[in-house]
């Protein structure tokens, strides 16, 4: 049970309580404070640091590889695909407008996609490039988003692929520093963040919502925003958000490493980049989709061994590649692959499931959150 002092300070009633201090929760708090500085906002975070995907991803500032976008267009239609790409692109621009490149280690190295001949885009790759460039020109402001870099493949540190596509707009980013900088920004605006608090549920109480944590009934809020993404099934199982574990490996330093940039393969299921003279690689969950639909952060030897072999096969290195560290992050996916921002009950807003693109999408989705909350006040 909380003390009087705690309830009268840390857990004082708030206009808005946000569950989750990852990118979605932080950007939502930022946009709400910008729109209405007088709002009292408290963020409750279960862990010492966000433990979903915000600080456990691969550090990509990307908006979709060529094969990803072609695949998305086939499942959701051209208009929906372009709408999401525009949000991702604007999200990356917004990050750079709010933080210096140095503060978040934004590396404008560009993005690459490796493609094999057995992928359906390969026979007419230049045609697909031209098609998407025309569609994306109004979004990026440039006539050429993608270009064929196959002939220059050997200079980028990869091998044994049939094709390589380059996108100059994508970049690497330091995920931990981005979250840290954004946390500092919202704290400076007067947002309260309490770590180590697990929300168990809430009930409607007169003109407010009474929130229960591991300490029992803890505080009240006029409105509640749920931003727990891949862990949504714990609090809102009716939304049917699927967790998806992304496993990541980091190599030991590699002398003379020529790899530089951010890379995707297999419609985005594989992704790797350099961090100095190391390689960070993740993905391959499509090898075990059912097993990877989990919130267990432990990871699996099956995926780790496969990613290690992938490095040996496709990365140009003069020395054996050794793994130094590995971890997992948990993403959240909707059936439509589109972000979810919806009222689940009076004054309870669920903002979840960026479908593996949270870095780029959360800054823009947060603007919608602020508009919906203000309209509901």
GUFI-741543 format. One line per field, with one value per residue (C-alpha): residue number from 1; z, y, x. Coordinates in steps of 0.05 Angstrom, whole numbers, plus 5000, padded with zeros to 4 digits. Layout:
<rs>
nr	[NUM,...] .
Z	[Z,...] .
Y	[Y,...] .
X	[X,...] .
</rs>
This chain:
<rs>
nr	[1,2,3,4,5,6,7,8,9,10,11,12,13,14,15,16,17,18,19,20,21,22,23,24,25,26,27,28,29,30,31,32,33,34,35,36,37,38,39,40,41,42,43,44,45,46,47,48,49,50,51,52,53,54,55,56,57,58,59,60,61,62,63,64,65,66,67,68,69,70,71,72,73,74,75,76,77,78,79,80,81,82,83,84,85,86,87,88,89,90,91,92,93,94,95,96,97,98,99,100,101,102,103,104,105,106,107,108,109,110,111,112,113,114,115,116,117,118,119,120,121,122,123,124,125,126,127,128,129,130,131,132,133,134,135,136,137,138,139,140,141,142,143,144,145,146,147,148,149,150,151,152,153,154,155,156,157,158,159,160,161,162,163,164,165,166,167,168,169,170,171,172,173,174,175,176,177,178,179,180,181,182,183,184,185,186,187,188,189,190,191,192,193,194,195,196,197,198,199,200,201,202,203,204,205,206,207,208,209,210,211,212,213,214,215,216,217,218,219,220,221,222,223,224,225,226,227,228,229,230,231,232,233,234,235,236,237,238,239,240,241,242,243,244,245,246,247,248,249,250,251,252,253,254,255,256,257,258,259,260,261,262,263,264,265,266,267,268,269,270,271,272,273,274,275,276,277,278,279,280,281,282,283,284,285,286,287,288,289,290,291,292,293,294,295,296,297,298,299,300,301,302,303,304,305,306,307,308,309,310,311,312,313,314,315,316,317,318,319,320,321,322,323,324,325,326,327,328,329,330,331,332,333,334,335,336,337,338,339,340,341,342,343,344,345,346,347,348,349,350,351,352,353,354,355,356,357,358,359,360,361,362,363,364,365,366,367,368,369,370,371,372,373,374,375,376,377] .
Z	[5000,4984,5038,5045,5021,4958,4940,4951,4907,4858,4851,4855,4811,4739,4679,4638,4656,4602,4610,4579,4575,4507,4444,4437,4508,4508,4441,4463,4527,4487,4437,4493,4532,4470,4455,4527,4574,4636,4631,4688,4657,4691,4654,4690,4666,4690,4681,4701,4627,4570,4556,4493,4428,4437,4465,4442,4366,4312,4309,4239,4215,4156,4120,4079,4031,3958,3967,4032,3998,3938,3986,4028,3966,3947,4015,4035,3970,3941,3980,4048,4033,4013,4073,4121,4082,4087,4162,4170,4127,4165,4231,4213,4194,4259,4299,4265,4277,4352,4364,4337,4296,4347,4407,4377,4334,4271,4215,4146,4115,4070,4067,4023,4005,3981,3933,3904,3834,3863,3889,3843,3836,3809,3735,3729,3785,3748,3730,3803,3822,3771,3792,3866,3852,3816,3874,3928,3894,3925,3994,3992,3947,3902,3836,3858,3925,3902,3854,3829,3864,3842,3802,3864,3911,3926,3955,4009,4045,4025,3979,3947,3933,3862,3868,3913,3917,3950,3986,4006,4054,4107,4165,4229,4297,4370,4399,4472,4462,4425,4482,4533,4497,4488,4562,4581,4536,4567,4638,4623,4602,4670,4655,4713,4698,4750,4735,4768,4769,4736,4719,4734,4711,4720,4736,4723,4787,4783,4738,4733,4723,4784,4766,4803,4805,4844,4903,4899,4880,4865,4829,4788,4719,4675,4614,4605,4546,4537,4500,4514,4441,4440,4512,4497,4507,4582,4590,4529,4502,4462,4413,4388,4381,4364,4398,4353,4381,4344,4361,4352,4352,4358,4334,4364,4330,4259,4234,4166,4163,4097,4112,4124,4122,4140,4103,4093,4060,4049,4051,4115,4155,4159,4177,4193,4200,4223,4290,4281,4265,4291,4257,4288,4256,4272,4247,4213,4254,4190,4200,4262,4260,4312,4361,4354,4371,4443,4497,4523,4516,4524,4449,4416,4391,4326,4305,4335,4299,4234,4238,4255,4192,4152,4171,4149,4082,4062,4097,4065,4121,4122,4191,4225,4251,4325,4366,4429,4452,4437,4460,4440,4433,4429,4374,4365,4301,4278,4225,4176,4190,4205,4271,4320,4356,4384,4444,4478,4532,4554,4567,4553,4489,4462,4420,4398,4344,4300,4265,4271,4249,4316,4310,4248,4263,4336,4327,4277,4311,4374,4338,4327,4401,4423,4377,4400,4474,4468,4429,4484,4541] .
Y	[5000,5070,5121,5186,5223,5180,5187,5262,5272,5217,5187,5251,5252,5272,5297,5242,5178,5144,5071,5058,5103,5079,5121,5120,5142,5195,5226,5226,5263,5312,5328,5336,5383,5424,5430,5443,5461,5463,5389,5346,5282,5221,5164,5097,5049,4977,4971,5009,5028,5014,4940,4929,4953,5027,5015,4943,4952,4955,5031,5043,5107,5076,5080,5016,4978,4968,4897,4915,4971,4928,4874,4925,4953,4884,4872,4941,4979,5037,5093,5060,5041,5112,5141,5099,5115,5189,5184,5146,5196,5255,5220,5216,5289,5307,5270,5310,5375,5361,5332,5346,5291,5288,5279,5217,5194,5202,5173,5192,5132,5112,5047,4986,4926,4861,4820,4750,4728,4684,4744,4764,4836,4815,4804,4875,4909,4974,4977,4970,5023,5071,5056,5070,5131,5162,5145,5170,5235,5277,5249,5254,5316,5282,5246,5188,5152,5085,5070,5006,4997,4926,4943,4977,4920,4900,4968,4963,4902,4850,4790,4732,4774,4783,4855,4915,4975,5041,5092,5156,5179,5125,5126,5095,5122,5108,5081,5090,5162,5178,5153,5187,5254,5250,5231,5293,5336,5313,5318,5390,5403,5380,5308,5260,5192,5136,5073,5006,5012,4957,4976,4918,4950,5008,5021,5079,5120,5179,5231,5195,5128,5094,5059,4998,4978,4926,4974,4970,5028,5081,5143,5173,5204,5238,5202,5141,5126,5055,5052,4982,4958,4885,4874,4898,4829,4835,4897,4896,4825,4841,4882,4819,4852,4800,4806,4794,4782,4812,4778,4818,4800,4846,4823,4834,4889,4869,4896,4929,4923,4954,4948,5015,5032,5002,4939,4898,4831,4787,4841,4870,4806,4811,4876,4893,4954,4974,5005,5030,4968,4920,4891,4891,4841,4821,4788,4721,4712,4689,4623,4610,4658,4621,4613,4686,4711,4716,4767,4723,4763,4703,4689,4623,4586,4571,4644,4664,4607,4624,4698,4679,4635,4691,4737,4686,4676,4747,4795,4809,4801,4782,4751,4704,4741,4728,4746,4787,4803,4787,4811,4813,4866,4857,4890,4893,4877,4889,4846,4906,4927,4996,5033,5028,5090,5078,5089,5022,5051,5121,5161,5101,5108,5051,5074,5013,4969,5007,4941,4944,5017,5052,5097,5131,5126,5146,5220,5226,5180,5222,5282,5243,5223,5295,5315,5257,5270,5345,5332,5284,5332] .
X	[5000,5024,5039,5001,5063,5069,4996,4999,5060,5082,5013,4973,4911,4927,4890,4922,4958,4999,5018,5086,5147,5171,5171,5095,5082,5136,5117,5043,5062,5104,5048,4996,5040,5055,4981,4959,5017,4971,4954,4980,5009,5038,5072,5073,5128,5132,5207,5269,5276,5226,5232,5191,5222,5239,5309,5316,5310,5363,5369,5340,5308,5273,5206,5203,5247,5228,5203,5167,5129,5111,5086,5047,5015,4990,4957,4932,4926,4966,4932,4941,5013,5030,4995,5037,5102,5086,5076,5142,5179,5151,5166,5240,5240,5206,5259,5313,5275,5273,5342,5411,5443,5499,5452,5419,5477,5437,5479,5454,5488,5430,5392,5404,5361,5392,5350,5360,5338,5284,5245,5188,5214,5282,5264,5237,5275,5287,5213,5194,5245,5216,5145,5158,5200,5141,5094,5141,5165,5109,5128,5204,5206,5257,5248,5292,5281,5308,5365,5397,5465,5478,5541,5571,5554,5626,5642,5588,5615,5563,5569,5530,5468,5442,5416,5424,5377,5397,5354,5391,5337,5346,5394,5421,5403,5421,5357,5378,5399,5336,5292,5338,5334,5259,5251,5291,5247,5181,5208,5228,5155,5131,5111,5120,5150,5147,5186,5176,5100,5059,4987,4941,4876,4827,4755,4709,4699,4651,4685,4751,4787,4817,4881,4905,4979,5018,5010,4934,4888,4941,4916,4861,4861,4810,4836,4881,4926,4952,5019,5046,5048,5072,5047,4977,4946,4958,4915,4870,4866,4803,4845,4881,4949,5001,5069,5129,5198,5256,5322,5387,5461,5521,5589,5657,5698,5718,5785,5779,5703,5679,5605,5573,5499,5432,5411,5347,5333,5272,5219,5248,5251,5327,5362,5434,5479,5548,5560,5631,5670,5617,5556,5487,5439,5368,5306,5293,5230,5195,5233,5190,5130,5089,5147,5166,5095,5116,5133,5190,5254,5300,5309,5325,5386,5349,5346,5413,5449,5415,5433,5505,5508,5476,5533,5585,5550,5534,5582,5650,5701,5774,5768,5718,5657,5646,5584,5594,5524,5451,5382,5309,5255,5180,5140,5064,5027,4956,4921,4922,4995,4968,4976,4918,4893,4823,4778,4767,4721,4700,4765,4810,4852,4893,4953,4991,5020,5068,5082,5157,5163,5156,5217,5189,5114,5108,5123,5066,5016,5026,4997,4933,4933,4936,4879,4835,4847,4834,4770,4748,4761] .
</rs>
